[in-house]
């Protein structure tokens, strides 16, 4: 049963990469392990006929096994890099085309209407209606700009050019400002947000704007997925809610943002911080996203000297956390 379960896990990983089983790094590693076992057995049988000293035979077998193991590790890692590149290419094409196609379609439609091509009467639009279409143009342009900006940030991260402008600031105040800025979204989503932590906290020294982006991104995700769960439950006693906690642990300030939303499937959790990856729950509910947000904010936290992680259970919710070093 354990072998069957392990094979199912490997098969699931291969599906995540979008490649056949025989090209999957984990499967190749198992095949190489079998080859090492067979090779060691054959070598032992042959060496026993020509070498009388069993210690020499044992050392030779160990040397052969170590060499083959190192070779299999290098081969599987090389295939893993290729498989990851293939996965990112496919997901980038899918996500970028989706994220760009919708705003481009809206832009074309709005422009056609404003130019009179969508109105058979060729009548001038009232000022209020013209303003509405202009807002549609602006919104869709901003969506495309956001995707391009995210791609530029990813490029800087991979080239090691993600520079942070450090300054001292009060993290609890930043969290409250982020919640206040999202108040209209929170109200529209009917999500309850609770903040837990002491007001009197030491300052952190980091890039205020970048850390604000980290908090806002995590809060935005929590609102979206808590809202979806709230719509599905139809249960007032289990209202969609988010809890933000902060405090000091050791020499770090920590922040936790917990929701009772749709959670992350166990099979998706190890991919969650990878570029262009979106969990099956997110795709199932068709929430917008480029699959770059978590990759970018984790890179920001790492550059700031902190760490980031999460805990999640499908259909129960998620808790994302990050730490920042306190001011020296």
N, C-alpha and C positions, 0 to 999 in steps of 0.2 A: 504493500500500500504506500509506503514511504517513497519507493522508487517511482510509482505512478504519479504521486503528488508532485515529486520533484520534476518529472518530465512535463507535467502540466504547467508548472511555474516557468520552466524554460521555454515552452511553446508560447506562453503568454508574453514573455519578454521579446521573443522573436516577432510576434505580431506588433508589438509596440515599435520595433525598428522597421517594420514593413518589408521584411526580407524572408526568403524561404528558410526552412529549418536547417538545411545543410550549409548555409552561410552564416548561421547564428553563432556568435562568439561563445556563448555558454555551451551550446551543443558541440561545437568543435573542441572545446576544452574537455568535455566528457569523452569524446572520441579519442583524443590524444591520451587521456588517462588510460583508456582501454589498450591503446597501442603500447604505452609504457609497460603495462602489466604483462602483456603477451611477450614483448621484446625481452623483458627481464627474465621471464620464465624460460624462454628459448636460449637466452645467453647462459643461464645457469646450467641448463642441460648440456649445452655444448662445451662450456668451460670445464664442467666436472669431468669430462673425458680426457682433457689434455692437461689440466692443472690439478695437482694433488692437494695443494695447500688450500683448505676451505676459507681461510682468512683472506687470501689473495682473491679468491673467487668472489667473496662477499664484497670486498672493496671495489672490485671491478664492476660488480652489479650496481652498487650504490653510485659509483661515478657515472655509469651509463644512465641510470634512472634520473640522477640530478641533471645531467645534460639534456635528456629528453624533456624533463619537466620544464626547465628554463626555456627550451625551444618552443614548447607548446604554449607557455605563458606569453612569449613574445608574439607568436602567431595569433593567439586569441585576442590579445590587446590590439594588434594591428587590424584585425577584422572588426573589433569593437569600434575603433575609431572610424573605419570606413562605414560601418552600419550607422553610427551616430551621425556622420556627415550626410548619409543618404536620408535618414529620418528628418534632420533639420531642413534639408533641401526641400523635401516633399511638404513638410509642414509650413515652411516659409512661403512656398508658392501658393498653397491652399489658403493660408491666413492672409497674406498680402493681397492676393487677388480678391478675396472676400471683403477685406477691410477697405480696399480701394474701389471695387466695383460699385458698391452701394452708394457712397458719396458721389462718385462720378455720374452715376445714373441720375441721382437727385439733382446734381448740378445741371446736367443737360436738360432735364425736364423743366426745371425752374427757369433756365435761360430761354428755352423755347417759348415758354408761356409769356415771359416778360417781353420778348421780341415780337409777340403776336402770332407765332407759329402754332401755338396751342389753343388759340382762341379764334374760332371760325368767324366771329363777328368783327375781328380786327379793331375792337374798341379799346380805348385807353383804360388802363386799370385804375381804380380808385387808389388814393394815396395809402390808405390803411392796408389794402391788399398787396400793393407794391412793396410796402415795408415788410409784410409777412414773407413774401418771396425772397426779399433781400436777406432776411434773417435765415432762411433755409440755405441760401448760398453761403452765408458766413459760417453757419454751423457745420456744413459739410466740408468746407475748406479747412476749418479747424481740425476736423477729424483726420483729414489727410496729413495736415501739418504735424499732428500728434504722432501718427505712425512714423513719419519721416524722422522726427526728433528722437523717437525711441530707437530707431535703427542707428542713428548717429551716436547715441549714448552707448549702445551695444558695441559699435565699432571702437569707441574710445576705451571701453572696458577691456576689450580683447587686445588692444594695442598698448595697454598700460598707461593711458593718458587721462584717466578719470581723476582730475585734481580737485581736492576739497579746500574750500576757503574757511579755515578754522576760526571760530569765535566762541566766546562764552555766552551761554543762554540757558534759560530755565525750561527744562523739558516739560514739566507739568503744564506750564502756560502754553507751550507750543501745542500740546495735545488738546487743550481746551479750545484753542483757536481753530484747530483742524476740525473738531466736532462742530463748532459754531459755523464754520464755512460750509459744512455739509448738512446744516440743519434743514434746508428745504428738501434735500434728497431724503433725509431721515424721516421727515414728516410725510412726504409723498409715499414712502415705502412702508409707513406704519410700523417702524422698527423702534423699539425702546433701547436707548443707549445709557449705560451707567458707567461712571468713572470712579475707580477706587484707588486711593493713594493719599499720602500726606502732602499738604501744600508746601511745607518747609522741606525742601530738598536741595542738595548741593547742585551747583551748575555743572553742565557738561561742556566740553570744548570740542566742537565739531562744526560742520557746515550746516547752518541753520536751515537753509532752503532745501538742501538735499535730504536732511532728516525729516523735514516737513513733508517732503514727497513720500518718504518711507511710510510715515504714519497715515497720510492721506490715502495712499494706495491700499494699505492693509484695511483701513476703515471702509473704503469704497467696496473692496471685495466682500468684506463681512456683511455690509448692508445688502448687496445684491443677492448673496446666497442665503442670508437669513430671510430676506423678503420672499424668495422663491419657496423656502420651506414653510413660511407662514401662510402663503397662499395655498399650499398643498394640504396642510394640517386641518385648516378650517376649524381650529380649536382655540377659543379665546384663552383658555387656561395655559396654553403653550404659545403665547405670543412671541413673534420673532423678536429676539433681543440680542444685544451686544454688550459685553462687559470689557472695559479697558482698565487694566491694572498696571501700576508702576511702583517702583520702589528701588531700594539699594540692596545689592547682594555683593559681598566681598568689595572689590574696588570698581564695580560696574553699576550703572543704572540699567534696570531692565524694564521692558514694556511688554505686556501681554494683551492681545486683542482676541477675545473669544466670542464666537457666535454659536447659535443653536440651529444652524442651517443644514444644507444638504450634505456637508462633509466631503471627504475625498476618498475614493475607492482605494483599498489597500494596494491593488496592483499598480495604481497611478502614483503612489506617494513617493517612490524613489525618483520619479521623473519631474517632480513638481517645480523644482528650481531650474530646470533646463530651458534653454531658449526655444521659443515657438511651441512649447508644449501646453496643451490644454486638456484637463481631465475630462473623462467621459461624462461626468455629471454636468460639467459646464456646457459641453457640446450638446447634451441631451436637452438642456433647457434653453439653448440658443442665446445665452447671454453674450454680449459683445466682449471682445478682448483680442489682443494680438499675441498672447502667450509670452510677452516680454517683461511684463510688470514685475513679477517676482524675481526673475533673473536680475533685473536692473537694481531693484532695491536691496537684494542680498549683496550685490557687488558694492553698492554704496556703503552698507553697514560694514562689510569686510574692510573696505578702504579706510573707514573711520576707526578701525581697530576693534570693532565689536564682532558679534556673531548673530546668526539668525537660524531659527528652526521652527518646527510646528508639531502639533499632535492633532490627529483627526480620526474620526470614526464616521463611516458612511451613514447618512440619515440621522446623525446625532449632532454633528457640528465640528468646528475646527477651532484651534487655538494657535495663532501665530505669535511668536515672541522674538524680540531682538534685544541685544545689550549694547551699551556704549560705555567706554571708559570715562570715569569721572575726571574732572579737572585736576591736573597734577598739582 
